[in-house]
Structures are given as C-alpha cells and as structure tokens.
C-alpha cells in the first residue's frame, strides 16, 4: 500500500508544472465566465464548471504523451456532462438506416442546444490556452487579459466581480512562483534537489506572503477613482453620462440592451432602447391571484432621446421607507373616484435571478409575508411611494438572495370612463405639480414633428382622457409589432428613438410603442411615466380550457388562478396621472390588452308588455313566417351566387395564397399550426380519432395511453401548438424547424 502511494506521488510529480498550468487555466476561465451572470442559466454555469473540472482531471491523471486520447475523453466528458445536466431524453429505438442515424443525431443535438456549444467552446478555449501559454510572456498575457475583462465588467455592469479579480491575481502570482521553480529545476537541478528536501520551509513563506497580499486587497474599501479612465473622459466631454458601479453597486444597474440576438426578459438597463430580441419561453415565475392583471415592476421618468433613466439619477434621490409587514403602504394618490378592486397575489419565483424590485398588480397596498408567513420582512425591502415600487436595496450584491415566494395585496382602481372624461390630467395642487414636473419633461432635441403628430392625432378629442385614448388607438392601429424590427429603414437623419419609430421604422415591440405614447402624451401636457414588468402570463390548460376561453365563455370572469409568467411575457406600458384617480395604465402596443377592472353598467329595465298586444304580435308573426322563409331562400341563393362570383374573380390570388401555404411563406406560428393539423390527419388515418366532445388536449392525453412510447412527444407538440395558436408571442424560425422535425419523427413512428 505504501509503495503504491509513493508510485502515485511520483507519477503526479512528473511534469508537475504542466499539470499545475492546466489547473491554473481552468480556475482563471471559471472565474472569467462569471461576466455572463444574468445571461446564462444556473444549468449553463454547472455545465461549464463540470466540463473544466473533467478536462483538468483528464490532463492531470493521464500521461502527457496520450494527447489524442485526452482530447477524445475530454470531448466525450463534455457531451456526457451536458446531456446529464440538460436532462436529455434518449430515444430507445435503435436506428437501422443511415438516414435514421442522421435524424437520431438531429433530435438529440436539438435537445442539447445551446448548452453543448457553450461547453465545447469552453473546452476548446481551455485546450488552446493550454497549448499557447507555454512561455512566461504568454502566461502574463493570458492572466492580464483575464484581469482586464473582469475589471471592465465589474466597473460597467451590475455584476460584483472583485472577488473573481482577486482570485485571478492570486492564481497569476502562484503561476509566476511555479514558473520560477520550474525554471530552477531545469537549469539548476542540484539546487532544486536541496530545496525540495525542506518543502515546508519553501512553501510556507510563499503562501504566507500571497495570503497577506490578497487579504489586504480584498478588504480594501471601495473608493471613487482619483483619475478617470479615457472612455469616461471622452463620453462626458460629449455631454453623456457614464454610470460606473462602485461599492454596493446601488440600485440603478446596467445590463446589455435587448439588441441583436438577445433573449426576451426583464431588462435591467433602459438608457439605450432599440434593436431586437428572440423570444425566451422559459418560466420566470408563477402568480396565484384573485384577478388577472399586469405584474408591475418599476417605472422610469426621464426620457433622454435614446431611452429612460430613473429620477434619482438626475435629481439626487427619492424617499424610501421601511415596509411594515401586513400594514397599509403609504400612498401619495387620492382614493379613485370609482372605487377599487382588491387583488390578493402569491408570487413564486421559478428562476433564481435577482431583480431590483418585487412584481405585483398596481398599485400595491400591503406586503403580507415573504418566504415564510411567520418570518419578518427582510431589512433591505423599501417602499417608494411616488413611483409605486417595492425595492430591494443592494440587490445586485454578490450572493444577494431574491425572495423565493411572497404574498402581496393590491387595490386596483375601477375604470369609469365617464368620470375620467370629466377630470383633467395632472395635479391641481401647485406644490404637487411642481414636485412631479419631471413627468412632463422632454429633451430639447425632440423633433417638432413628433409634437405635431400628437396634436393631429388628438385634434378631435375634447378632454384629456380621450386624448390619451386617441394616442393609444393611433399607435395600436398604425404600427406593427415586430420583435426584430428592420433597422435598415433608419436613414440616420434623426437620432431620437421615438422619432425614428414613428416616421422611419414604423414597427417594433413594446418598448417602442410605450415610449412613443409617453413622449407624445407629455408633448400634450399629460404627465406620463414609462412602466415595465410582465404581461399576465397563461393559465394551465387543464383549469379553464384553451387560453382566452375563460374570457370568451365567461367561465372565469375575474381571471382568478395560477398564471405561469415566462421571460417572453416581459412587457412595458404607460401610466398617465388623472386628478381624482391617480396613475391610470394605457396599453399602446399592438396585440396586447390591459386587463382593466371596469365599472359595472346598470342593466336596462325591461319594458312592460301588454298581453293583448303580445297576442296580436304573435298572430302577425305567424302570418309573416311563410313570406320570411321565401325571403330567406332568396337571400341565401343571392349570397351563394355572389360568393361563387367572388371566388371566380379572385381565383388568381387564391391560387397564390395556396402556393404560399404549400411553400411555407407564413410565420413560424403558422408553420407550427399547419404541421399540427397535418399530424392530426395522419393520426386519424392510423386510428387515433378525436371525438366530437373532446378538446385537443383531452384527445392527445387519451392517445398517450395507447401510444406510451410517444407520450412525451405528443405532449411536447401539444404545448408548442397551444403556444403558437393562442399566445401573442411569435416562435423563432429555429423553434419552428425543431417542431417540424418533432412532428415528422412522430409520423414516422406511427407508420
């Protein structure tokens, strides 16, 4: 046993510096990828860390000469780790032909996307840096670039990265010491042998010095820089503000914009709006509520011409007060004239992301409990009455935990349009109007044609409420919703975000519509603020049938239930202040509808009907029934002839539409619906018929009992079909392609 331990020790000591080098590279890479906090999911980080750990273990345990075997084992380990953490479902059926093998690989690769590409890319970086950092100069370059990336991200993002910077510096110093010792071993073997006879005396001073340096460095207080960096100097010379994060990082944060190929979700940076995004349908939270609503997060008041900023970033701060558990929160607004509706909500977070605010229907009136109904509220929770936000102090600090679940109560104003038309927008009290003047501010660079358009749209409105509704209707009817607006339409003649949207792009997503309405409303003297949060989400299909059915069939008129809110439900809208009401929400985005609580109209009284008159009416109706039948047949014949003539005249366009349908020139959601209908036809031919009384979900669940091997595939197809059919969100082309592959695999297995 002792001899075997000695052998293992000698083997590990062989080429010890190269093995240490691989360990150092893996540690530095694992610290550097922390810059993706807020972009990657927890599973992505787990895959990255385990991939690096497995690669290091293979490099340390296997001999140096077995390079090809190491590469194969590292790639296999990366694939295995990704498939395990991503919970990939393996197909049991073994492919027989080469076409089936290609399909088999496509199906499994689709399940690992995008994790597998991140894992393999990180493994490739590890291998390349392992080959490249063979000299001391390259080692300094690798460590220096890593420190530079982390320090830039730490300064200009809300991510707390100073610990990672300190770790990279510490590893760099260890690497430098190891490099010196390796050089001593090569060039002065005799001195080396003398040194290793006393390993404790060699290692202890080095470890002590490095530990003292790192401890002092990590515990130094965060101070503002004495000298500004060139980027900040250049930006401020051009009249722009640069937000640098120091100390606790504050509550105002910056994350990358939703531009390019970003994913949908709650934006933490709104000072530079624009670009596009891909829909991310991963669940973000569930909300159990007594009424359907939008889940409000925070509001912004200062429009810069490019985006939105908080009030406190310009005026020096807002009043934050502690939140008493279960007690009514302070409100600066009067009770709404038409009354309120009480909404109780329990919010449960699905993702482990951290946000600066808590989400709820607006306006909030009390916080009932958080995480545990017996525990006290966290000390960092604050209420900001003027903006109606429930904030978390120092929310961006490392290891800051967001509440997993919480219960709140809101009192939503009942909308009575007649009363709103009789009031005016704004504050009658001069002090309140002066205090809230920033809700009317517009940048001096706003083009006049934006203001002129607002006047033209509201020219026929006789009151402030109708002006707001006119702006809302104009934007909804004249502009197109598009999550990837075509920015090639921008001519460069205007630098204002709203002006570009109204007169050049004429398409965009919620940020475009809501910002345009807020700016146009302010130009008319209507105090407005920009609000962001989440749309209601969706109820489980099993509760009330297809999405929207409870509204159309009056099954669930209040919208009570447990909603699943996804990242794709992230949304923004507008609030305008009305005297006697407070802040009233408006939905300017095409395709969205705000779930208002409306005043109930009195039912009209039924007229008294005289018995004799009713008998006479019955006689006359019998006499006219025969003539009405003749008229009905004549009208039906005329309609049939007109329809046939219309079809003959429009036959060319109908043929063109059919060809477009056959060649897939429709949206991704249309492709998903068409492929599902195709699958249903094939299922009917194979004996899987849908009964007249069954919903599609009930039929699929019944088929799953006899086709157990296809149960998961059927459910996946059903979920995607319902999302495409009933959700306003648009699936991406890649999602539609994966759906087509899934449907074709089911059809092949049904044969």
C-alpha positions in Angstrom: 0.0 0.0 0.0 2.8 2.4 0.9 4.7 1.6 -2.2 1.6 2.2 -4.4 1.0 5.6 -2.7 4.7 6.5 -3.4 4.2 5.5 -7.0 1.2 7.7 -7.4 3.0 10.6 -5.8 6.0 10.2 -8.2 3.6 10.0 -11.1 1.8 13.2 -10.2 5.2 14.9 -9.5 6.3 14.1 -13.1 5.7 17.2 -15.3 4.2 18.9 -12.3 4.5 22.4 -13.8 2.4 21.5 -16.9 -0.2 19.9 -14.7 -0.3 23.0 -12.5 -0.6 25.1 -15.6 -3.7 23.3 -16.7 -5.2 23.7 -13.3 -4.4 27.5 -13.3 -6.0 27.9 -16.7 -9.2 26.1 -15.6 -9.5 28.3 -12.5 -9.0 31.5 -14.4 -11.5 30.5 -17.1 -14.1 29.5 -14.4 -13.7 32.9 -12.8 -13.8 34.8 -16.1 -17.1 33.3 -17.3 -18.7 35.0 -14.3 -19.2 38.0 -16.6 -22.1 36.1 -18.1 -24.1 36.3 -14.8 -27.6 37.3 -15.7 -27.3 35.9 -19.2 -26.6 32.2 -18.5 -28.9 30.0 -16.6 -27.7 28.1 -13.5 -27.6 24.9 -15.6 -25.2 26.6 -18.0 -22.8 27.5 -15.3 -22.9 24.0 -13.9 -22.1 22.5 -17.3 -19.2 24.9 -17.8 -17.7 24.3 -14.4 -18.0 20.5 -14.6 -16.6 20.5 -18.1 -13.5 22.4 -17.0 -13.1 20.1 -13.9 -13.3 17.0 -16.1 -10.8 18.4 -18.6 -8.3 19.2 -15.8 -8.7 15.8 -14.2 -8.0 14.0 -17.5 -4.9 16.2 -18.2 -3.6 15.6 -14.7 -4.2 11.8 -14.4 -3.2 10.7 -17.9 0.3 10.8 -19.3 1.4 13.7 -21.4 2.1 11.6 -24.5 -1.5 10.4 -24.8 -2.7 13.7 -26.4 -5.2 12.2 -28.8 -6.8 10.0 -26.2 -7.1 13.0 -23.9 -8.9 15.1 -26.5 -11.3 12.3 -27.2 -12.0 11.7 -23.5 -12.4 15.5 -22.8 -14.9 15.8 -25.7 -16.8 12.7 -24.5 -16.9 14.1 -21.0 -18.2 17.4 -22.2 -21.0 15.7 -24.1 -21.9 13.4 -21.2 -21.9 16.2 -18.7 -24.1 18.4 -20.9 -26.6 15.6 -21.6 -26.9 14.8 -17.9 -27.4 18.3 -16.6 -29.6 19.4 -19.5 -31.7 16.2 -18.8 -31.7 15.0 -22.4 -34.3 12.3 -23.2 -32.6 9.4 -25.1 -34.6 7.7 -27.8 -34.8 4.0 -27.1 -35.4 2.9 -30.7 -32.1 2.0 -32.5 -31.8 3.5 -36.0 -31.4 1.0 -38.8 -30.5 3.1 -41.8 -28.1 5.9 -42.2 -30.9 8.4 -42.7 -32.3 7.3 -39.4 -29.0 7.9 -37.8 -28.9 11.5 -39.1 -32.4 12.1 -37.8 -31.4 10.5 -34.4 -28.4 12.8 -34.1 -30.5 15.9 -35.1 -33.1 15.1 -32.4 -30.6 14.7 -29.7 -28.5 17.6 -30.7 -31.6 19.8 -30.7 -32.2 18.9 -27.0 -28.7 20.0 -26.1 -28.8 23.4 -27.8 -27.3 25.8 -26.8 -25.6 24.1 -23.9 -23.4 21.8 -25.9 -21.9 24.6 -28.0 -21.0 26.6 -24.9 -19.5 23.5 -23.3 -17.4 22.6 -26.4 -16.4 26.3 -26.9 -15.1 26.5 -23.4 -13.3 23.2 -23.7 -11.7 24.5 -27.0 -10.5 27.6 -25.2 -9.1 25.5 -22.4 -7.1 23.4 -24.8 -5.9 26.3 -26.9 -4.7 28.3 -23.9 -3.1 25.1 -22.6 -1.0 24.9 -25.7 -0.4 28.7 -26.1 0.7 29.6 -22.5 4.0 27.6 -22.8 6.1 30.7 -22.1 6.2 33.2 -19.4 5.3 36.1 -21.7 2.2 34.3 -22.9 1.3 33.4 -19.3 1.4 37.1 -18.4 -0.7 37.9 -21.5 -3.4 35.4 -20.6 -3.6 36.5 -16.9 -3.6 40.2 -17.9 -6.4 39.8 -20.5 -8.5 37.9 -17.9 -8.0 40.6 -15.3 -8.8 43.3 -17.9 -12.1 41.6 -18.9 -13.2 41.2 -15.3 -12.3 44.7 -14.2 -14.1 46.3 -17.2 -17.2 44.1 -16.5 -17.0 45.0 -12.8 -16.9 48.7 -13.4 -19.6 49.0 -16.1 -22.1 46.3 -15.2 -24.1 45.5 -12.0 -22.2 42.2 -11.5 -20.0 42.1 -8.5 -16.7 40.7 -9.8 -14.0 42.0 -7.4 -13.7 38.6 -5.7 -13.1 37.0 -9.2 -10.5 39.7 -10.0 -8.7 38.9 -6.7 -8.7 35.2 -7.4 -7.2 35.6 -10.9 -4.5 37.9 -9.4 -3.8 35.2 -6.8 -3.6 32.4 -9.4 -1.3 34.6 -11.5 1.1 35.1 -8.6 1.1 31.4 -7.9 1.7 30.7 -11.6 4.6 33.1 -11.6 6.2 31.4 -8.5 5.6 27.9 -10.0 7.3 29.2 -13.3 10.3 30.3 -11.3 10.6 27.0 -9.5 10.2 25.1 -12.8 13.0 27.1 -14.3 15.2 26.4 -11.3 14.5 22.7 -11.6 15.6 22.7 -15.3 18.6 25.0 -15.1 19.9 24.2 -11.6 18.9 20.6 -10.7 21.3 20.4 -7.8 19.8 23.5 -6.1 16.4 22.2 -6.8 17.1 18.9 -5.0 18.4 20.7 -2.0 15.3 22.9 -1.8 12.7 20.1 -2.0 14.4 18.4 0.9 12.7 21.1 3.0 9.3 21.5 1.3 7.6 23.2 4.3 10.3 25.9 4.5 9.9 26.5 0.8 6.1 26.6 0.5 5.2 28.3 3.8 6.8 31.8 3.2 5.3 31.9 -0.3 1.8 31.0 0.9 2.0 33.5 3.8 3.1 36.4 1.6 0.4 35.8 -1.0 -2.3 35.3 1.6 -1.5 38.6 3.3 -1.5 40.4 0.0 -4.8 39.0 -1.1 -6.5 39.5 2.3 -5.5 43.2 2.3 -6.5 43.7 -1.3 -9.9 42.1 -0.9 -10.8 44.0 2.2 -9.8 47.5 0.9 -12.8 49.9 0.9 -14.3 50.8 -2.5 -13.4 54.4 -3.4 -14.2 56.6 -6.3 -11.3 56.7 -8.8 -8.9 59.6 -8.4 -8.2 59.6 -12.2 -10.9 58.9 -14.8 -10.4 56.4 -17.5 -10.2 57.6 -21.1 -13.6 56.2 -22.0 -15.4 58.2 -19.2 -13.5 61.4 -20.1 -14.5 61.1 -23.8 -18.1 60.3 -23.1 -18.5 63.2 -20.6 -16.8 65.5 -23.0 -19.6 64.8 -25.4 -22.2 65.6 -22.8 -23.1 62.0 -22.0 -23.3 60.4 -18.6 -21.3 57.3 -17.8 -22.6 55.1 -14.9 -19.8 53.4 -13.0 -20.6 50.9 -10.3 -18.6 51.1 -7.1 -19.1 49.9 -3.5 -22.5 48.4 -3.1 -23.3 48.9 -6.8 -26.5 50.8 -5.9 -30.0 50.1 -7.1 -29.5 51.5 -10.6 -27.9 48.9 -12.8 -26.9 48.4 -16.3 -27.2 45.2 -18.3 -26.8 44.8 -22.0 -29.7 46.0 -24.2 -32.1 43.8 -25.9 -30.4 44.2 -29.2 -29.2 41.7 -31.9 -29.8 38.2 -30.8 -30.6 38.9 -27.1 -33.3 36.9 -25.4 -36.6 38.4 -24.1 -36.8 39.0 -20.3 -36.9 41.8 -17.7 -34.5 44.4 -18.8 -32.2 45.9 -16.2 -31.0 48.7 -18.5 -33.2 51.1 -20.3 -31.0 54.0 -21.1 -30.4 52.8 -24.7 -33.5 51.3 -26.2 -33.7 49.7 -29.6 -32.6 46.7 -31.5 -34.5 43.4 -31.3 -34.6 40.1 -29.4 -35.6 36.4 -29.7 -38.4 35.1 -27.5 -37.3 33.1 -24.4 -40.3 30.9 -23.3 -38.6 29.6 -20.1 -40.8 30.2 -17.0 -39.8 33.1 -14.8 -42.5 33.0 -12.0 -46.0 31.8 -11.2 -48.6 34.2 -9.8 -51.6 32.9 -7.9 -54.1 35.7 -8.0 -57.8 36.6 -7.4 -57.8 38.7 -10.5 -55.9 38.8 -13.8 -53.5 41.7 -14.1 -50.2 43.0 -15.4 -47.4 42.4 -12.9 -45.8 45.8 -12.5 -42.1 46.1 -11.7 -40.7 49.7 -11.9 -41.2 53.0 -13.7 -38.8 55.4 -15.3 -39.4 59.2 -15.6 -36.6 60.8 -17.5 -36.7 60.4 -21.3 -33.2 61.2 -22.8 -34.0 60.8 -26.5 -32.4 57.3 -26.5 -34.0 55.6 -23.6 -35.2 56.1 -20.0 -33.4 57.0 -16.7 -34.5 56.9 -13.0 -35.5 60.1 -11.3 -32.8 59.8 -8.6 -30.0 59.6 -11.2 -30.8 63.2 -12.1 -32.4 64.8 -9.1 -30.4 63.2 -6.3 -32.8 60.6 -4.8 -36.3 59.6 -3.9 -37.8 58.8 -0.5 -37.5 55.2 0.5 -39.3 54.0 3.6 -39.3 50.7 5.5 -42.1 48.2 4.7 -44.3 47.2 7.7 -45.5 43.6 7.4 -49.2 43.4 6.7 -49.8 47.1 7.2 -51.1 49.5 4.5 -48.3 51.2 2.5 -48.1 54.9 2.3 -49.8 56.3 -0.9 -49.5 59.8 -2.3 -52.5 59.4 -4.6 -56.2 60.1 -3.6 -58.7 57.2 -3.5 -60.0 56.6 -7.0 -63.4 58.2 -7.6 -65.0 55.0 -8.9 -63.5 52.8 -6.1 -61.0 49.9 -6.2 -60.8 46.2 -6.5 -58.8 44.2 -4.0 -56.3 41.7 -5.6 -54.5 39.1 -3.5 -51.4 37.6 -5.0 -48.8 34.9 -4.1 -45.8 35.2 -6.3 -43.4 32.2 -6.6 -40.1 32.6 -8.4 -39.1 29.8 -10.8 -35.8 31.3 -11.8 -33.1 32.2 -9.3 -32.3 35.6 -10.9 -32.2 38.7 -8.7 -34.2 41.8 -9.6 -34.2 45.3 -8.1 -38.0 45.2 -7.4 -40.8 42.9 -6.5 -43.6 42.3 -9.0 -47.3 42.8 -8.3 -50.5 44.3 -9.6 -50.5 48.1 -9.2 -51.0 49.9 -7.0 -49.6 47.9 -4.1 -51.3 48.4 -0.7 -49.5 45.8 1.6 -46.9 43.1 1.8 -48.4 40.2 3.8 -45.3 37.9 4.1 -42.2 36.8 2.3 -40.7 33.3 2.1 -42.4 32.3 5.4 -45.7 33.8 6.8 -44.2 33.7 10.3 -40.9 35.4 9.5 -40.3 39.1 9.5 -39.7 41.0 6.2 -36.0 41.4 5.1 -34.3 44.6 6.2 -33.4 45.6 2.6 -37.0 45.9 1.5 -38.1 49.5 0.9 -41.3 51.2 -0.4 -41.0 54.2 -2.8 -44.4 55.8 -2.8 -44.1 58.3 -5.6 -43.1 55.7 -8.2 -45.1 52.8 -6.6 -42.1 50.5 -6.4 -41.2 47.8 -3.9 -37.4 47.9 -4.0 -34.6 45.7 -2.7 -31.6 47.6 -1.5 -28.2 46.4 -2.7 -30.0 43.8 -4.8 -27.0 43.4 -7.2 -24.5 42.5 -4.5 -22.9 39.1 -4.9 -24.8 36.3 -3.0 -27.8 38.6 -2.6 -30.9 36.3 -2.5 -34.2 37.3 -4.1 -37.3 36.1 -2.2 -38.5 32.7 -3.4 -42.1 33.4 -2.7 -44.1 36.3 -1.3 -47.7 37.5 -0.8 -48.9 41.0 -1.5 -52.3 42.8 -1.8 -53.1 45.5 -4.3 -56.1 47.9 -4.7 -56.6 48.4 -8.4 -58.7 51.4 -9.5 -62.0 50.7 -11.1 -62.1 52.4 -14.5 -65.2 54.6 -15.1 -64.6 56.3 -18.4 -67.4 58.9 -17.9 -65.8 60.1 -14.7 -62.4 60.2 -16.3 -63.7 62.3 -19.1 -64.9 64.9 -16.6 -61.5 65.2 -14.9 -58.1 66.5 -16.1 -54.7 65.0 -16.3 -52.2 66.4 -13.7 -52.2 67.7 -10.1 -54.5 70.6 -9.1 -52.2 71.4 -6.2 -49.3 73.6 -7.3 -46.8 72.1 -4.9 -47.6 68.5 -6.1 -47.4 69.7 -9.7 -44.0 71.2 -9.2 -42.8 68.2 -7.3 -43.7 65.9 -10.2 -42.7 68.3 -13.0 -40.3 65.7 -14.4 -43.2 63.6 -15.7 -43.7 66.3 -18.3 -40.0 66.8 -19.2 -38.9 66.2 -22.8 -35.4 66.6 -24.2 -34.6 69.7 -26.2 -33.5 67.5 -29.1 -37.0 66.0 -29.6 -38.0 66.8 -33.2 -41.1 69.1 -33.7 -42.8 66.6 -36.0 -43.4 64.3 -33.0 -45.2 67.0 -31.2 -47.1 68.0 -34.3 -48.2 64.4 -34.9 -49.5 64.2 -31.3 -51.6 67.3 -31.9 -53.0 66.0 -35.2 -54.0 62.6 -33.6 -55.8 64.2 -30.7 -57.4 67.1 -32.6 -60.9 65.9 -32.2 -60.6 64.9 -28.5 -62.4 67.3 -26.1 -60.8 66.1 -22.8 -57.6 64.7 -21.5 -58.8 61.1 -21.2 -59.9 61.0 -24.8 -56.6 62.5 -25.9 -54.8 59.6 -24.2 -57.1 57.0 -25.7 -56.6 58.6 -29.1 -52.9 58.3 -28.9 -53.3 54.7 -27.7 -55.6 53.7 -30.6 -53.4 55.5 -33.2 -50.3 53.6 -32.2 -52.1 50.2 -32.0 -53.7 50.6 -35.4 -51.0 52.2 -37.4 -47.8 50.5 -36.3 -46.8 46.8 -36.5 -45.5 44.6 -33.7 -42.1 43.0 -34.5 -39.6 41.7 -32.1 -36.9 42.1 -34.7 -37.5 45.5 -36.4 -35.7 46.1 -39.6 -33.2 48.8 -38.6 -32.0 49.1 -42.2 -35.0 51.5 -42.6 -33.3 54.1 -40.4 -31.9 56.9 -42.6 -29.7 58.4 -39.9 -31.5 61.8 -40.3 -32.8 61.5 -36.7 -31.1 60.3 -33.5 -34.3 60.4 -31.4 -35.7 56.9 -30.5 -39.4 57.9 -30.7 -38.9 60.0 -33.9 -37.2 57.0 -35.6 -40.0 54.7 -34.6 -42.9 57.0 -35.7 -41.5 58.1 -39.0 -38.9 55.6 -40.2 -39.2 52.1 -38.6 -43.0 52.1 -38.1 -42.5 48.7 -36.4 -41.2 47.4 -33.1 -42.0 45.8 -29.8 -43.5 47.1 -26.6 -40.6 49.4 -25.7 -41.2 51.3 -29.0 -44.9 51.6 -28.6 -44.9 52.6 -24.9 -42.1 55.1 -25.2 -43.8 56.7 -28.1 -47.1 57.1 -26.3 -45.4 58.5 -23.2 -43.4 61.1 -25.2 -46.5 62.1 -27.3 -48.6 62.4 -24.1 -46.1 64.7 -22.5 -45.9 66.9 -25.5 -49.7 67.5 -25.0 -49.3 68.3 -21.3 -50.3 64.9 -20.0 -48.0 63.7 -17.2 -46.8 60.3 -18.2 -44.3 57.7 -17.0 -42.9 54.6 -18.6 -43.6 51.3 -16.8 -42.1 47.8 -17.2 -43.0 44.5 -15.8 -44.8 41.4 -17.1 -48.0 40.7 -19.0 -50.4 38.3 -17.1 -49.0 35.0 -18.5 -51.1 31.9 -19.1 -53.3 29.7 -17.0 -52.9 26.0 -17.1 -54.9 24.5 -19.9 -56.5 21.9 -17.6 -58.1 24.6 -15.4 -60.2 26.6 -17.9 -59.6 25.2 -21.4 -57.6 26.9 -24.1 -56.1 30.3 -23.3 -58.7 33.1 -23.7 -61.7 30.7 -23.3 -62.5 32.0 -19.8 -62.8 35.5 -21.2 -65.0 34.5 -24.2 -67.2 31.9 -22.5 -67.4 33.7 -19.1 -66.0 30.6 -17.3 -63.7 32.6 -15.2 -64.7 36.3 -15.5 -62.2 37.6 -12.8 -59.3 35.7 -14.3 -58.5 34.1 -10.9 -56.0 31.3 -11.0 -52.3 30.5 -11.1 -50.5 32.1 -14.0 -47.2 30.9 -15.5 -45.3 34.0 -16.4 -42.4 33.5 -18.8 -39.5 35.6 -19.9 -41.4 36.2 -23.2 -44.1 37.9 -21.1 -41.7 40.8 -20.2 -43.5 44.0 -21.2 -43.7 47.8 -20.9 -46.6 50.1 -20.9 -47.6 53.7 -20.0 -49.3 55.4 -16.9 -50.9 58.8 -17.0 -51.9 60.7 -13.9 -55.5 61.9 -13.6 -56.8 64.1 -10.8 -59.1 62.1 -8.5 -57.8 58.8 -9.9 -54.0 58.7 -9.7 -52.0 56.8 -12.2 -54.0 55.1 -14.9 -52.4 52.5 -17.2 -52.6 52.6 -21.0 -51.7 49.8 -23.4 -50.3 51.2 -26.7 -48.7 48.0 -28.0 -50.5 46.3 -30.9 -51.7 42.8 -30.0 -51.9 43.4 -26.2 -54.9 44.3 -24.0 -54.6 45.6 -20.4 -57.0 43.7 -18.0 -58.8 46.7 -16.7 -61.4 46.5 -13.9 -64.4 48.3 -15.4 -67.3 49.9 -13.6 -70.4 47.8 -13.9 -73.1 49.3 -16.1 -76.7 49.2 -14.8 -78.9 46.7 -16.6 -81.6 48.4 -18.6 -85.1 48.0 -17.3 -87.3 45.6 -19.3 -90.3 47.3 -20.9 -93.8 46.4 -19.8 -95.6 44.3 -22.4 -99.4 44.3 -22.7 -101.0 40.9 -23.1 -103.3 41.8 -25.9 -100.5 43.5 -27.8 -98.4 40.4 -27.4 -101.1 38.1 -28.7 -101.6 40.3 -31.8 -97.9 40.3 -32.4 -97.9 36.5 -32.3 -100.7 36.3 -34.9 -98.9 38.7 -37.2 -95.6 36.8 -36.8 -97.3 33.6 -37.8 -98.8 35.2 -40.9 -95.4 36.6 -41.9 -93.4 33.4 -41.3 -94.1 31.9 -44.7 -93.1 35.1 -46.5 -89.9 35.3 -44.4 -89.0 31.8 -45.5 -89.3 32.9 -49.1 -87.1 35.9 -48.5 -84.6 33.7 -46.6 -84.2 31.3 -49.5 -83.9 34.2 -52.0 -81.3 35.9 -49.9 -79.3 32.6 -49.5 -79.4 32.0 -53.2 -78.1 35.5 -53.9 -75.3 35.1 -51.3 -74.3 31.8 -52.9 -74.2 33.3 -56.4 -72.2 36.3 -55.1 -69.7 34.1 -53.3 -69.2 31.9 -56.4 -68.6 35.1 -58.5 -66.2 36.4 -55.9 -64.2 33.2 -55.9 -64.1 33.2 -59.7 -62.8 36.8 -59.8 -60.3 36.3 -57.0 -59.1 32.9 -58.2 -55.6 34.1 -59.1 -55.0 35.5 -55.6 -56.5 32.4 -54.0 -54.1 30.1 -56.0 -51.2 32.4 -55.0 -52.2 32.1 -51.3 -52.4 28.3 -51.6 -49.0 28.2 -53.1 -47.6 30.4 -50.3 -49.2 28.0 -47.9 -47.6 25.0 -49.6 -44.2 26.6 -49.7 -44.2 27.8 -46.1 -44.2 31.6 -46.7 -46.1 32.1 -43.4 -45.0 33.0 -39.9 -43.3 30.5 -37.6 -46.5 30.2 -35.6 -48.5 29.4 -38.8 -46.0 26.7 -39.7 -46.5 25.1 -36.2 -50.3 25.2 -36.6 -50.1 23.7 -40.1 -47.8 20.9 -39.1 -50.0 20.1 -36.1 -53.0 19.8 -38.4 -51.0 17.6 -40.7 -50.2 15.3 -37.7 -53.9 15.2 -36.7 -54.8 14.0 -40.2 -52.1 11.2 -40.1 -53.3 10.2 -36.6 -56.9 9.9 -37.9 -55.7 7.6 -40.6 -53.8 5.5 -38.0 -57.0 5.0 -35.9 -56.3 7.9 -33.4 -59.5 9.8 -33.9 -60.7 12.8 -31.9 -64.2 12.5 -30.6 -66.7 15.4 -31.1 -66.9 16.2 -27.4 -63.1 16.2 -26.8 -60.8 19.1 -26.7 -57.4 18.6 -28.5 -55.6 18.2 -25.1 -58.1 15.5 -24.0 -57.7 13.6 -27.2 -53.9 13.7 -27.0 -53.9 12.5 -23.4 -56.2 9.6 -24.4 -53.9 8.7 -27.3 -50.9 8.7 -25.0 -52.5 5.8 -23.0 -52.3 3.5 -26.1 -49.1 5.0 -27.5 -47.0 5.3 -24.4 -43.7 5.5 -26.3 -45.0 8.7 -27.9 -46.4 10.2 -24.8 -43.7 12.8 -24.3 -43.6 13.7 -28.0 -47.3 14.2 -28.1 -47.2 16.5 -25.1 -44.3 18.5 -26.4 -46.2 19.0 -29.8 -49.4 19.9 -27.9 -47.7 22.5 -25.7 -45.9 24.2 -28.7 -49.2 24.2 -30.7 -51.2 25.9 -28.0 -48.5 28.4 -27.5 -48.4 29.2 -31.3 -52.2 29.2 -31.6 -53.2 31.3 -28.5 -50.2 33.2 -27.4 -49.3 36.6 -28.8 -45.7 35.6 -28.7 -44.0 34.6 -32.0 -41.9 31.5 -32.2 -38.5 31.7 -33.9 -37.7 30.0 -37.1 -35.3 27.6 -35.3 -38.1 26.6 -32.9 -40.4 26.0 -35.9 -37.8 23.9 -37.6 -37.3 21.8 -34.4 -41.1 21.4 -34.2 -41.3 20.2 -37.8 -38.6 17.6 -37.0 -40.5 16.5 -33.9 -43.8 16.1 -35.9 -42.1 14.1 -38.7 -40.5 11.8 -36.2 -43.9 11.1 -34.7 -45.4 10.4 -38.1 -42.5 8.0 -38.9 -43.1 6.1 -35.7 -46.9 5.9 -36.4 -46.3 4.0 -39.7 
